[in-house]
Amino acid sequence: MRNVLGITLVLALSAGCAPDNKEQIEEAASFEKRACACKDAACTDGVVADVKVWFDKHKDRRGTDADVKEIERKFTAMGECMAKAGLSEKSADTLLKIAAEAEKM
């Protein structure tokens, strides 16, 4: 399995948020909670699918360093939980694609 933690760190650092970031931070916290409840790759696949939708929706938004760091913490924890539960090759590839797109911003 690929390094999920590295992928989520890149994702969180690059994604950023809009000036009013409460909703985006709450959504990131929801992904963390869901991923940490997962027991298998099928469950984490659902989280990754939703993260992809979230990223596509918010990829052009920016915010404060504090907001980005908060989202980074949520995605790092999410990645740790996914590493424990398992992650399909398809979901790992999806996260890599998101990370690559985020690096271009």
N, CA, C and O atoms as CSV, one atom per row, in Angstrom:
chain,resi,resn,atom,element,x,y,z
A,1,MET,N,N,0.854,-1.189,0.000
A,1,MET,CA,C,0.000,0.000,0.000
A,1,MET,C,C,0.891,1.240,0.000
A,1,MET,O,O,1.935,1.274,0.652
A,2,ARG,N,N,0.468,2.232,-0.725
A,2,ARG,CA,C,1.239,3.477,-0.807
A,2,ARG,C,C,1.184,4.230,0.516
A,2,ARG,O,O,0.371,3.929,1.390
A,3,ASN,N,N,2.053,5.199,0.638
A,3,ASN,CA,C,2.138,5.992,1.858
A,3,ASN,C,C,0.956,6.952,1.959
A,3,ASN,O,O,1.011,8.074,1.456
A,4,VAL,N,N,-0.098,6.506,2.606
A,4,VAL,CA,C,-1.318,7.302,2.733
A,4,VAL,C,C,-1.056,8.586,3.504
A,4,VAL,O,O,-1.627,9.628,3.180
A,5,LEU,N,N,-0.205,8.528,4.513
A,5,LEU,CA,C,0.038,9.722,5.319
A,5,LEU,C,C,0.651,10.834,4.486
A,5,LEU,O,O,0.245,11.990,4.599
A,6,GLY,N,N,1.618,10.499,3.657
A,6,GLY,CA,C,2.241,11.504,2.802
A,6,GLY,C,C,1.249,12.106,1.841
A,6,GLY,O,O,1.266,13.313,1.597
A,7,ILE,N,N,0.395,11.286,1.299
A,7,ILE,CA,C,-0.620,11.761,0.356
A,7,ILE,C,C,-1.559,12.734,1.053
A,7,ILE,O,O,-1.844,13.809,0.525
A,8,THR,N,N,-2.036,12.369,2.222
A,8,THR,CA,C,-2.999,13.234,2.901
A,8,THR,C,C,-2.339,14.524,3.367
A,8,THR,O,O,-2.997,15.563,3.422
A,9,LEU,N,N,-1.061,14.481,3.703
A,9,LEU,CA,C,-0.383,15.715,4.074
A,9,LEU,C,C,-0.334,16.677,2.896
A,9,LEU,O,O,-0.623,17.864,3.047
A,10,VAL,N,N,0.026,16.175,1.741
A,10,VAL,CA,C,0.062,17.027,0.548
A,10,VAL,C,C,-1.327,17.562,0.258
A,10,VAL,O,O,-1.488,18.748,-0.034
A,11,LEU,N,N,-2.324,16.709,0.333
A,11,LEU,CA,C,-3.698,17.118,0.079
A,11,LEU,C,C,-4.106,18.238,1.027
A,11,LEU,O,O,-4.634,19.260,0.588
A,12,ALA,N,N,-3.870,18.058,2.296
A,12,ALA,CA,C,-4.306,19.045,3.276
A,12,ALA,C,C,-3.564,20.365,3.115
A,12,ALA,O,O,-4.169,21.432,3.220
A,13,LEU,N,N,-2.281,20.305,2.864
A,13,LEU,CA,C,-1.518,21.537,2.732
A,13,LEU,C,C,-1.889,22.313,1.487
A,13,LEU,O,O,-1.839,23.543,1.486
A,14,SER,N,N,-2.252,21.629,0.450
A,14,SER,CA,C,-2.518,22.289,-0.808
A,14,SER,C,C,-3.967,22.723,-0.972
A,14,SER,O,O,-4.249,23.669,-1.709
A,15,ALA,N,N,-4.879,22.051,-0.301
A,15,ALA,CA,C,-6.291,22.296,-0.546
A,15,ALA,C,C,-6.731,23.675,-0.097
A,15,ALA,O,O,-7.465,24.357,-0.813
A,16,GLY,N,N,-6.292,24.092,1.075
A,16,GLY,CA,C,-6.690,25.387,1.574
A,16,GLY,C,C,-8.192,25.537,1.705
A,16,GLY,O,O,-8.941,24.616,1.379
A,17,CYS,N,N,-8.637,26.683,2.177
A,17,CYS,CA,C,-10.065,26.933,2.380
A,17,CYS,C,C,-10.379,28.394,2.083
A,17,CYS,O,O,-9.485,29.222,1.909
A,18,ALA,N,N,-11.649,28.681,2.030
A,18,ALA,CA,C,-12.113,30.053,1.841
A,18,ALA,C,C,-11.993,30.817,3.159
A,18,ALA,O,O,-11.767,30.208,4.205
A,19,PRO,N,N,-12.140,32.139,3.122
A,19,PRO,CA,C,-12.041,32.928,4.353
A,19,PRO,C,C,-12.950,32.444,5.482
A,19,PRO,O,O,-12.542,32.482,6.642
A,20,ASP,N,N,-14.166,31.991,5.180
A,20,ASP,CA,C,-15.028,31.400,6.198
A,20,ASP,C,C,-14.871,29.889,6.078
A,20,ASP,O,O,-15.499,29.251,5.234
A,21,ASN,N,N,-14.030,29.333,6.931
A,21,ASN,CA,C,-13.586,27.951,6.767
A,21,ASN,C,C,-14.266,26.945,7.675
A,21,ASN,O,O,-13.934,25.760,7.634
A,22,LYS,N,N,-15.188,27.376,8.477
A,22,LYS,CA,C,-15.802,26.486,9.456
A,22,LYS,C,C,-16.392,25.240,8.800
A,22,LYS,O,O,-16.177,24.130,9.287
A,23,GLU,N,N,-17.121,25.404,7.718
A,23,GLU,CA,C,-17.760,24.268,7.053
A,23,GLU,C,C,-16.716,23.287,6.505
A,23,GLU,O,O,-16.878,22.074,6.637
A,24,GLN,N,N,-15.666,23.799,5.902
A,24,GLN,CA,C,-14.649,22.930,5.338
A,24,GLN,C,C,-13.887,22.179,6.427
A,24,GLN,O,O,-13.543,21.010,6.247
A,25,ILE,N,N,-13.627,22.828,7.535
A,25,ILE,CA,C,-12.955,22.172,8.655
A,25,ILE,C,C,-13.857,21.095,9.252
A,25,ILE,O,O,-13.385,20.011,9.595
A,26,GLU,N,N,-15.143,21.384,9.379
A,26,GLU,CA,C,-16.087,20.382,9.890
A,26,GLU,C,C,-16.181,19.183,8.958
A,26,GLU,O,O,-16.284,18.046,9.419
A,27,GLU,N,N,-16.146,19.426,7.643
A,27,GLU,CA,C,-16.176,18.320,6.681
A,27,GLU,C,C,-14.913,17.476,6.796
A,27,GLU,O,O,-14.983,16.249,6.735
A,28,ALA,N,N,-13.764,18.116,6.963
A,28,ALA,CA,C,-12.515,17.373,7.148
A,28,ALA,C,C,-12.581,16.539,8.424
A,28,ALA,O,O,-12.110,15.402,8.441
A,29,ALA,N,N,-13.153,17.086,9.483
A,29,ALA,CA,C,-13.311,16.343,10.739
A,29,ALA,C,C,-14.233,15.143,10.541
A,29,ALA,O,O,-14.018,14.084,11.131
A,30,SER,N,N,-15.251,15.313,9.716
A,30,SER,CA,C,-16.164,14.215,9.419
A,30,SER,C,C,-15.445,13.089,8.681
A,30,SER,O,O,-15.666,11.914,8.974
A,31,PHE,N,N,-14.582,13.444,7.721
A,31,PHE,CA,C,-13.801,12.418,7.016
A,31,PHE,C,C,-12.906,11.655,7.985
A,31,PHE,O,O,-12.784,10.432,7.910
A,32,GLU,N,N,-12.282,12.400,8.897
A,32,GLU,CA,C,-11.419,11.769,9.904
A,32,GLU,C,C,-12.221,10.779,10.746
A,32,GLU,O,O,-11.803,9.637,10.938
A,33,LYS,N,N,-13.359,11.215,11.240
A,33,LYS,CA,C,-14.192,10.364,12.097
A,33,LYS,C,C,-14.648,9.120,11.345
A,33,LYS,O,O,-14.592,8.011,11.877
A,34,ARG,N,N,-15.094,9.305,10.119
A,34,ARG,CA,C,-15.543,8.161,9.318
A,34,ARG,C,C,-14.396,7.196,9.042
A,34,ARG,O,O,-14.557,5.984,9.184
A,35,ALA,N,N,-13.248,7.720,8.653
A,35,ALA,CA,C,-12.097,6.852,8.345
A,35,ALA,C,C,-11.656,6.081,9.578
A,35,ALA,O,O,-11.282,4.912,9.479
A,36,CYS,N,N,-11.696,6.720,10.730
A,36,CYS,CA,C,-11.248,6.066,11.955
A,36,CYS,C,C,-12.252,5.025,12.455
A,36,CYS,O,O,-11.913,4.188,13.291
A,37,ALA,N,N,-13.471,5.076,11.953
A,37,ALA,CA,C,-14.466,4.051,12.290
A,37,ALA,C,C,-14.363,2.854,11.348
A,37,ALA,O,O,-14.949,1.806,11.618
A,38,CYS,N,N,-13.631,2.997,10.255
A,38,CYS,CA,C,-13.519,1.917,9.263
A,38,CYS,C,C,-12.728,0.725,9.807
A,38,CYS,O,O,-11.779,0.865,10.579
A,39,LYS,N,N,-13.162,-0.433,9.369
A,39,LYS,CA,C,-12.480,-1.679,9.739
A,39,LYS,C,C,-11.882,-2.384,8.527
A,39,LYS,O,O,-11.153,-3.366,8.670
A,40,ASP,N,N,-12.196,-1.875,7.318
A,40,ASP,CA,C,-11.694,-2.535,6.109
A,40,ASP,C,C,-11.601,-1.539,4.959
A,40,ASP,O,O,-12.044,-0.395,5.057
A,41,ALA,N,N,-11.005,-2.018,3.859
A,41,ALA,CA,C,-10.791,-1.167,2.690
A,41,ALA,C,C,-12.094,-0.729,2.040
A,41,ALA,O,O,-12.163,0.369,1.488
A,42,ALA,N,N,-13.116,-1.550,2.091
A,42,ALA,CA,C,-14.400,-1.166,1.496
A,42,ALA,C,C,-14.927,0.111,2.153
A,42,ALA,O,O,-15.468,0.988,1.480
A,43,CYS,N,N,-14.766,0.202,3.441
A,43,CYS,CA,C,-15.212,1.391,4.172
A,43,CYS,C,C,-14.356,2.605,3.812
A,43,CYS,O,O,-14.888,3.685,3.556
A,44,THR,N,N,-13.042,2.433,3.791
A,44,THR,CA,C,-12.177,3.575,3.473
A,44,THR,C,C,-12.373,4.035,2.028
A,44,THR,O,O,-12.187,5.211,1.716
A,45,ASP,N,N,-12.750,3.103,1.146
A,45,ASP,CA,C,-13.030,3.481,-0.240
A,45,ASP,C,C,-14.156,4.510,-0.307
A,45,ASP,O,O,-14.096,5.448,-1.102
A,46,GLY,N,N,-15.170,4.339,0.518
A,46,GLY,CA,C,-16.271,5.296,0.556
A,46,GLY,C,C,-15.811,6.666,1.037
A,46,GLY,O,O,-16.253,7.694,0.524
A,47,VAL,N,N,-14.932,6.673,2.014
A,47,VAL,CA,C,-14.397,7.942,2.513
A,47,VAL,C,C,-13.583,8.621,1.419
A,47,VAL,O,O,-13.722,9.824,1.194
A,48,VAL,N,N,-12.737,7.856,0.741
A,48,VAL,CA,C,-11.907,8.428,-0.324
A,48,VAL,C,C,-12.777,9.014,-1.431
A,48,VAL,O,O,-12.478,10.091,-1.948
A,49,ALA,N,N,-13.832,8.328,-1.794
A,49,ALA,CA,C,-14.736,8.839,-2.827
A,49,ALA,C,C,-15.311,10.195,-2.412
A,49,ALA,O,O,-15.417,11.108,-3.231
A,50,ASP,N,N,-15.676,10.315,-1.153
A,50,ASP,CA,C,-16.226,11.581,-0.665
A,50,ASP,C,C,-15.152,12.662,-0.551
A,50,ASP,O,O,-15.430,13.840,-0.777
A,51,VAL,N,N,-13.936,12.268,-0.205
A,51,VAL,CA,C,-12.829,13.224,-0.163
A,51,VAL,C,C,-12.582,13.788,-1.566
A,51,VAL,O,O,-12.314,14.979,-1.716
A,52,LYS,N,N,-12.672,12.943,-2.581
A,52,LYS,CA,C,-12.477,13.383,-3.967
A,52,LYS,C,C,-13.520,14.446,-4.337
A,52,LYS,O,O,-13.187,15.471,-4.932
A,53,VAL,N,N,-14.766,14.194,-3.983
A,53,VAL,CA,C,-15.830,15.173,-4.257
A,53,VAL,C,C,-15.543,16.469,-3.501
A,53,VAL,O,O,-15.679,17.559,-4.057
A,54,TRP,N,N,-15.148,16.349,-2.238
A,54,TRP,CA,C,-14.828,17.510,-1.399
A,54,TRP,C,C,-13.687,18.307,-2.016
A,54,TRP,O,O,-13.764,19.531,-2.127
A,55,PHE,N,N,-12.630,17.609,-2.415
A,55,PHE,CA,C,-11.476,18.288,-2.999
A,55,PHE,C,C,-11.863,19.020,-4.277
A,55,PHE,O,O,-11.492,20.178,-4.468
A,56,ASP,N,N,-12.605,18.354,-5.146
A,56,ASP,CA,C,-13.016,18.983,-6.398
A,56,ASP,C,C,-13.859,20.235,-6.144
A,56,ASP,O,O,-13.760,21.220,-6.877
A,57,LYS,N,N,-14.672,20.187,-5.117
A,57,LYS,CA,C,-15.536,21.315,-4.783
A,57,LYS,C,C,-14.742,22.497,-4.212
A,57,LYS,O,O,-15.073,23.654,-4.470
A,58,HIS,N,N,-13.695,22.199,-3.436
A,58,HIS,CA,C,-12.988,23.246,-2.692
A,58,HIS,C,C,-11.562,23.512,-3.163
A,58,HIS,O,O,-10.852,24.291,-2.527
A,59,LYS,N,N,-11.123,22.897,-4.247
A,59,LYS,CA,C,-9.713,22.988,-4.626
A,59,LYS,C,C,-9.240,24.397,-4.961
A,59,LYS,O,O,-8.039,24.659,-4.892
A,60,ASP,N,N,-10.110,25.286,-5.311
A,60,ASP,CA,C,-9.704,26.654,-5.631
A,60,ASP,C,C,-9.836,27.610,-4.451
A,60,ASP,O,O,-9.599,28.808,-4.599
A,61,ARG,N,N,-10.206,27.104,-3.303
A,61,ARG,CA,C,-10.400,27.952,-2.132
A,61,ARG,C,C,-9.107,28.044,-1.338
A,61,ARG,O,O,-8.306,27.110,-1.328
A,62,ARG,N,N,-8.915,29.157,-0.685
A,62,ARG,CA,C,-7.730,29.388,0.125
A,62,ARG,C,C,-8.153,29.917,1.490
A,62,ARG,O,O,-9.278,30.381,1.670
A,63,GLY,N,N,-7.240,29.839,2.440
A,63,GLY,CA,C,-7.555,30.332,3.765
A,63,GLY,C,C,-6.316,30.663,4.560
A,63,GLY,O,O,-5.216,30.759,4.015
A,64,THR,N,N,-6.501,30.834,5.829
A,64,THR,CA,C,-5.393,31.187,6.705
A,64,THR,C,C,-4.502,29.983,6.957
A,64,THR,O,O,-4.908,28.839,6.753
A,65,ASP,N,N,-3.283,30.257,7.403
A,65,ASP,CA,C,-2.366,29.173,7.754
A,65,ASP,C,C,-2.965,28.298,8.859
A,65,ASP,O,O,-2.820,27.076,8.834
A,66,ALA,N,N,-3.632,28.922,9.817
A,66,ALA,CA,C,-4.234,28.166,10.923
A,66,ALA,C,C,-5.311,27.219,10.411
A,66,ALA,O,O,-5.410,26.083,10.873
A,67,ASP,N,N,-6.107,27.673,9.473
A,67,ASP,CA,C,-7.158,26.819,8.913
A,67,ASP,C,C,-6.557,25.646,8.144
A,67,ASP,O,O,-7.005,24.508,8.283
A,68,VAL,N,N,-5.550,25.928,7.341
A,68,VAL,CA,C,-4.904,24.870,6.567
A,68,VAL,C,C,-4.258,23.851,7.508
A,68,VAL,O,O,-4.334,22.648,7.262
A,69,LYS,N,N,-3.624,24.326,8.581
A,69,LYS,CA,C,-3.004,23.412,9.555
A,69,LYS,C,C,-4.052,22.552,10.244
A,69,LYS,O,O,-3.810,21.374,10.505
A,70,GLU,N,N,-5.204,23.121,10.540
A,70,GLU,CA,C,-6.280,22.348,11.166
A,70,GLU,C,C,-6.764,21.249,10.218
A,70,GLU,O,O,-6.968,20.109,10.636
A,71,ILE,N,N,-6.945,21.589,8.962
A,71,ILE,CA,C,-7.348,20.581,7.980
A,71,ILE,C,C,-6.245,19.543,7.815
A,71,ILE,O,O,-6.531,18.354,7.675
A,72,GLU,N,N,-5.002,19.974,7.832
A,72,GLU,CA,C,-3.879,19.048,7.746
A,72,GLU,C,C,-3.931,18.029,8.884
A,72,GLU,O,O,-3.724,16.837,8.659
A,73,ARG,N,N,-4.207,18.493,10.099
A,73,ARG,CA,C,-4.300,17.574,11.251
A,73,ARG,C,C,-5.410,16.547,11.028
A,73,ARG,O,O,-5.241,15.364,11.323
A,74,LYS,N,N,-6.537,17.006,10.509
A,74,LYS,CA,C,-7.667,16.090,10.270
A,74,LYS,C,C,-7.306,15.047,9.210
A,74,LYS,O,O,-7.587,13.861,9.384
A,75,PHE,N,N,-6.687,15.487,8.119
A,75,PHE,CA,C,-6.336,14.554,7.058
A,75,PHE,C,C,-5.187,13.627,7.462
A,75,PHE,O,O,-5.135,12.481,7.015
A,76,THR,N,N,-4.280,14.103,8.288
A,76,THR,CA,C,-3.216,13.232,8.780
A,76,THR,C,C,-3.802,12.115,9.636
A,76,THR,O,O,-3.440,10.949,9.481
A,77,ALA,N,N,-4.702,12.477,10.535
A,77,ALA,CA,C,-5.363,11.463,11.367
A,77,ALA,C,C,-6.175,10.508,10.508
A,77,ALA,O,O,-6.186,9.303,10.757
A,78,MET,N,N,-6.859,11.042,9.493
A,78,MET,CA,C,-7.620,10.207,8.576
A,78,MET,C,C,-6.688,9.209,7.889
A,78,MET,O,O,-7.012,8.026,7.783
A,79,GLY,N,N,-5.550,9.678,7.430
A,79,GLY,CA,C,-4.585,8.805,6.766
A,79,GLY,C,C,-4.057,7.711,7.677
A,79,GLY,O,O,-3.872,6.575,7.242
A,80,GLU,N,N,-3.814,8.043,8.932
A,80,GLU,CA,C,-3.355,7.042,9.897
A,80,GLU,C,C,-4.406,5.956,10.081
A,80,GLU,O,O,-4.082,4.770,10.146
A,81,CYS,N,N,-5.651,6.365,10.164
A,81,CYS,CA,C,-6.732,5.388,10.329
A,81,CYS,C,C,-6.902,4.530,9.077
A,81,CYS,O,O,-7.140,3.327,9.176
A,82,MET,N,N,-6.780,5.138,7.916
A,82,MET,CA,C,-6.892,4.374,6.672
A,82,MET,C,C,-5.757,3.364,6.543
A,82,MET,O,O,-5.955,2.257,6.040
A,83,ALA,N,N,-4.589,3.745,6.991
A,83,ALA,CA,C,-3.446,2.827,6.932
A,83,ALA,C,C,-3.707,1.591,7.800
A,83,ALA,O,O,-3.300,0.483,7.451
A,84,LYS,N,N,-4.374,1.788,8.907
A,84,LYS,CA,C,-4.695,0.665,9.800
A,84,LYS,C,C,-5.817,-0.203,9.234
A,84,LYS,O,O,-5.758,-1.431,9.303
A,85,ALA,N,N,-6.834,0.440,8.676
A,85,ALA,CA,C,-8.006,-0.295,8.189
A,85,ALA,C,C,-7.752,-0.958,6.842
A,85,ALA,O,O,-8.319,-2.009,6.543
A,86,GLY,N,N,-6.909,-0.349,6.040
A,86,GLY,CA,C,-6.646,-0.843,4.698
A,86,GLY,C,C,-7.200,0.122,3.667
A,86,GLY,O,O,-8.123,0.891,3.937
A,87,LEU,N,N,-6.622,0.065,2.492
A,87,LEU,CA,C,-7.011,0.964,1.421
A,87,LEU,C,C,-6.818,0.225,0.107
A,87,LEU,O,O,-5.758,-0.352,-0.133
A,88,SER,N,N,-7.827,0.239,-0.735
A,88,SER,CA,C,-7.720,-0.453,-2.020
A,88,SER,C,C,-6.738,0.280,-2.926
A,88,SER,O,O,-6.444,1.459,-2.725
A,89,GLU,N,N,-6.250,-0.423,-3.905
A,89,GLU,CA,C,-5.329,0.171,-4.879
A,89,GLU,C,C,-6.011,1.330,-5.609
A,89,GLU,O,O,-5.382,2.356,-5.871
A,90,LYS,N,N,-7.288,1.169,-5.934
A,90,LYS,CA,C,-8.038,2.224,-6.621
A,90,LYS,C,C,-8.104,3.490,-5.766
A,90,LYS,O,O,-7.905,4.592,-6.275
A,91,SER,N,N,-8.381,3.337,-4.477
A,91,SER,CA,C,-8.455,4.507,-3.599
A,91,SER,C,C,-7.089,5.141,-3.406
A,91,SER,O,O,-6.970,6.365,-3.355
A,92,ALA,N,N,-6.060,4.314,-3.299
A,92,ALA,CA,C,-4.707,4.857,-3.188
A,92,ALA,C,C,-4.371,5.668,-4.437
A,92,ALA,O,O,-3.785,6.747,-4.338
A,93,ASP,N,N,-4.738,5.155,-5.610
A,93,ASP,CA,C,-4.503,5.891,-6.858
A,93,ASP,C,C,-5.288,7.202,-6.883
A,93,ASP,O,O,-4.780,8.224,-7.344
A,94,THR,N,N,-6.525,7.171,-6.388
A,94,THR,CA,C,-7.337,8.386,-6.335
A,94,THR,C,C,-6.660,9.434,-5.464
A,94,THR,O,O,-6.590,10.604,-5.841
A,95,LEU,N,N,-6.161,9.025,-4.306
A,95,LEU,CA,C,-5.476,9.961,-3.420
A,95,LEU,C,C,-4.204,10.503,-4.066
A,95,LEU,O,O,-3.879,11.679,-3.904
A,96,LEU,N,N,-3.489,9.659,-4.790
A,96,LEU,CA,C,-2.295,10.128,-5.498
A,96,LEU,C,C,-2.648,11.169,-6.556
A,96,LEU,O,O,-1.938,12.161,-6.718
A,97,LYS,N,N,-3.733,10.944,-7.265
A,97,LYS,CA,C,-4.167,11.901,-8.292
A,97,LYS,C,C,-4.578,13.227,-7.658
A,97,LYS,O,O,-4.261,14.296,-8.180
A,98,ILE,N,N,-5.281,13.153,-6.539
A,98,ILE,CA,C,-5.670,14.377,-5.827
A,98,ILE,C,C,-4.414,15.130,-5.386
A,98,ILE,O,O,-4.318,16.345,-5.555
A,99,ALA,N,N,-3.458,14.398,-4.822
A,99,ALA,CA,C,-2.230,15.019,-4.355
A,99,ALA,C,C,-1.467,15.670,-5.504
A,99,ALA,O,O,-0.945,16.776,-5.359
A,100,ALA,N,N,-1.403,14.986,-6.643
A,100,ALA,CA,C,-0.713,15.544,-7.815
A,100,ALA,C,C,-1.395,16.826,-8.285
A,100,ALA,O,O,-0.730,17.803,-8.630
A,101,GLU,N,N,-2.721,16.814,-8.295
A,101,GLU,CA,C,-3.460,18.006,-8.708
A,101,GLU,C,C,-3.246,19.137,-7.716
A,101,GLU,O,O,-3.104,20.294,-8.110
A,102,ALA,N,N,-3.222,18.809,-6.436
A,102,ALA,CA,C,-3.023,19.821,-5.401
A,102,ALA,C,C,-1.642,20.447,-5.503
A,102,ALA,O,O,-1.484,21.644,-5.265
A,103,GLU,N,N,-0.646,19.651,-5.855
A,103,GLU,CA,C,0.717,20.180,-5.977
A,103,GLU,C,C,0.828,21.193,-7.109
A,103,GLU,O,O,1.705,22.056,-7.070
A,104,LYS,N,N,-0.031,21.110,-8.107
A,104,LYS,CA,C,0.004,22.018,-9.245
A,104,LYS,C,C,-0.555,23.395,-8.913
A,104,LYS,O,O,-0.334,24.354,-9.652
A,105,MET,N,N,-1.269,23.493,-7.817
A,105,MET,CA,C,-1.923,24.760,-7.462
A,105,MET,C,C,-0.967,25.737,-6.853
A,105,MET,O,O,-1.361,26.849,-6.500
